[in-house]
Amino acid sequence: MIHLNDVSITYSGELSAVLSNVTLTVPEGELCLVVGPSGSGKTTLLRLLNGL
């Protein structure tokens, strides 16, 4: 299972958060798609989940 609770990420030097107050639960065995426009934080979210 993947669980995030109220996660926010701001890159150094930036004024606003790339991810703000994200809460997400993906049960084991479930498929989750991450979609959104360019610059919406998809890659940041996946890097967070991967521990990069």
N, C-alpha and C positions, 0 to 999 in steps of 0.2 A: 504494500500500500504506500502511496505517496500522500503526504498531508502537509500543507502549508497553512499557517494561521496568521493573518494580518501582516504579511511580509511587504516591506517597502525597500527599494534600492535606489540610491542616488549615486551617480558617478562623481568622483572628486572633481571639483571645479564647476560643477553644474548646480543650478539653482533649484531645479524641479526634479522630482523623482521619475525614473523610467518606469518603475513598477510602484504602485501605491496601494497599500492596504489589500493585498491579494490574499484571498482565502481559497484553497483548492484541496479537494480530496479525490484521489483516483484509487478505487478499490483494486486489490490484486486481481489480475486477469482481465481488467477492463482496458479498452482502447480509448485514448484521449487524443483529439486533434487540437493543435494550437494554431489558430488562424487569426489574421488581422492585417491591417495595412502596414506598409513599410514604416519602421520607426515606432511601432506600438509596444515593443518589448518582448517579442516572441523569442528571439535569440538569447536575450538576457535571462528570461525565465528558464529556458532549456539549459543554459550554462549553470544557473543556480542549482537546478535539479541534478546536474552532473557533477557538481562540486568544483567547477572551474573558477 
